[in-house]
Structures are given as C-alpha cells and as structure tokens.
Amino acid sequence: MRLRWNRRVLGILAASTLVIAAGIMVVVQLNNNYGVLGLVAQLQSFRVTVDNQSDFELSIQETGVVTGAAAEASADEVGKILKSGKTLKIKPRLTLSGEGGIYLKYSDPREPDVPKTIGVCSYTETLSGYSKVIITNDKVAVKENCS
C-alpha cells in the first residue's frame, strides 16, 4: 500500500515538474521574441509614449480616434509641453464603437500654428495595446503594438 502511494506521489511530482519546466520554456521563448511584458501591455488600455529627441520643446495637444464617416470620433486633450530629451507617457481617455485608428496631434516652435497629426495606431477595435513615438528634428517614427 505504501509503495503504491509513493508511486502516485512520484508520478504527480514528475508531471508537475514537466508542466513547470514547459511553462518556463514558453515564458523564456516569448520574452526573447516579443517580451512577456509586451504581451501583457497589449491587453491593457491603450497608451502612447512620446520620446522627444528633437532640439525643440514640443506641445502635445491631443490624442483622438479616427473612424468611418458614420461613426462618432472621440478626442482627449493632452495640453502638455514636452522638453527636448524627455519622454511623456499618455493614457488617453478615448471611446470607440466599431473600429478605427488613433492619432496624436502636436506642434513645435518652428511652426507653432500648424499642428502635426500622426497616426499612432493604424487599426484598433478595442483601444488596447501601446505605441511608442520618437520625434527627431527631421522625422517621426512610430512603433505600434495595438489591437
């Protein structure tokens, strides 16, 4: 009887060890390819990080949703100044019915009356995930990871 119980315990321990080892291998593989935190972040409410690598202070004006003509769009006023070399994390309060995209509107002192609008998420149905925007003197780069 005791021998049978020991075999069961050993079988359960072996199976548990295999499951834990497989889980660790999956996490390591995902972290190497995508970053586990990136997978978790993609499920959270949408956020955008703006990295000002230009020589100028930027005025971050708003984020908003662009949708089809029949749908209502929403916008969230940011109204923050982003100094050169600094980073700003924005968690916009937006609503979406259906599908759309998310934009960011900003201006710099070279043309303060002409705001620039850039797409920070080209397609979303759930307003989740994140994007990173890098603004330099000459160009804007956007890395999207939204859904």
C-alpha positions in Angstrom: 0.0 0.0 0.0 2.8 2.4 0.9 4.6 1.6 -2.3 1.6 2.4 -4.4 1.2 5.8 -2.6 4.9 6.6 -3.3 4.5 5.8 -7.0 1.5 8.2 -7.2 3.4 10.9 -5.4 6.4 10.5 -7.7 4.1 10.5 -10.7 2.4 13.7 -9.6 5.8 15.3 -8.8 7.2 14.3 -12.2 4.2 15.6 -14.1 4.2 18.9 -12.1 7.9 19.3 -12.8 7.3 18.8 -16.5 4.5 21.3 -16.6 6.5 23.9 -14.7 9.6 23.4 -17.0 7.4 23.7 -20.1 5.9 26.9 -18.7 9.3 28.4 -18.0 10.5 27.5 -21.5 7.4 29.2 -23.1 8.0 32.3 -21.0 11.7 32.5 -21.9 10.9 32.0 -25.6 8.1 34.6 -25.6 10.4 37.0 -23.7 13.1 36.5 -26.3 10.8 37.0 -29.3 8.2 39.5 -28.1 8.9 40.4 -24.5 6.4 39.0 -22.0 5.7 42.5 -20.6 4.8 43.5 -24.2 2.2 40.8 -24.4 0.7 41.9 -21.1 0.8 45.5 -22.1 -1.0 44.8 -25.3 -4.1 43.7 -23.3 -4.2 46.9 -21.2 -5.9 50.1 -22.1 -4.2 52.0 -24.9 -1.1 54.0 -24.1 1.3 56.0 -26.1 4.9 57.0 -25.2 6.3 60.1 -26.9 10.1 60.4 -26.9 11.3 63.9 -27.9 14.7 63.5 -29.4 14.4 66.8 -31.2 16.2 70.1 -30.3 12.8 71.7 -29.5 10.1 71.8 -26.9 7.0 70.1 -28.3 3.4 71.0 -27.5 1.5 67.7 -27.2 -2.1 68.8 -27.9 -4.4 65.9 -28.2 -5.0 62.2 -28.9 -8.1 61.1 -30.7 -9.9 58.3 -32.6 -10.4 58.4 -36.4 -13.3 56.3 -37.6 -15.6 55.8 -40.6 -17.8 58.7 -41.6 -20.9 57.3 -39.9 -19.2 56.7 -36.5 -18.6 59.3 -33.8 -15.0 60.1 -33.1 -13.6 61.0 -29.7 -10.6 63.1 -28.6 -8.7 63.7 -25.4 -6.9 67.0 -24.9 -3.4 66.5 -23.5 -2.1 70.0 -23.4 1.4 69.2 -22.2 4.8 70.6 -23.1 7.5 68.0 -23.8 11.0 69.3 -23.3 13.8 68.2 -25.6 15.3 64.8 -24.5 12.3 64.0 -22.3 9.6 61.3 -22.6 5.9 61.5 -21.9 3.5 58.6 -21.3 -0.1 59.3 -22.2 -3.0 57.1 -21.3 -5.8 58.8 -23.4 -9.4 58.7 -22.4 -11.0 57.6 -25.7 -14.1 55.8 -26.7 -14.7 53.7 -29.8 -17.6 52.0 -31.3 -16.6 49.6 -34.0 -13.1 50.1 -35.5 -10.8 52.9 -36.1 -7.3 54.4 -35.6 -5.7 56.6 -33.0 -3.8 59.8 -33.8 -1.6 62.2 -31.9 -1.5 65.9 -32.6 1.5 68.0 -31.6 3.3 71.2 -32.7 6.8 72.5 -32.4 8.2 76.1 -32.2 9.3 76.1 -35.9 5.6 76.2 -36.9 3.5 76.7 -33.8 0.3 77.5 -35.6 0.5 74.4 -37.8 -0.1 71.3 -35.7 1.2 68.0 -37.0 -1.0 64.9 -36.8 0.5 61.4 -36.8 -1.2 58.0 -36.7 -0.1 56.1 -33.6 -2.3 53.1 -34.0 -3.5 52.4 -37.6 -6.2 49.9 -36.6 -8.0 49.1 -33.4 -11.3 47.6 -32.3 -10.6 47.6 -28.5 -8.4 50.6 -27.7 -5.8 48.4 -26.2 -2.1 48.0 -26.5 0.6 50.6 -26.8 2.6 52.7 -29.3 6.0 54.4 -29.0 6.6 57.6 -30.9 10.1 59.0 -31.4 10.2 62.6 -32.7 13.5 63.9 -34.0 14.3 67.2 -35.9 13.7 65.6 -39.3 11.3 62.7 -38.8 8.8 60.8 -36.7 9.0 57.1 -36.1 6.1 55.1 -34.7 6.2 51.6 -33.3 2.7 50.2 -33.0 1.6 47.3 -30.9 -2.1 47.9 -30.5 -5.3 45.9 -31.1 
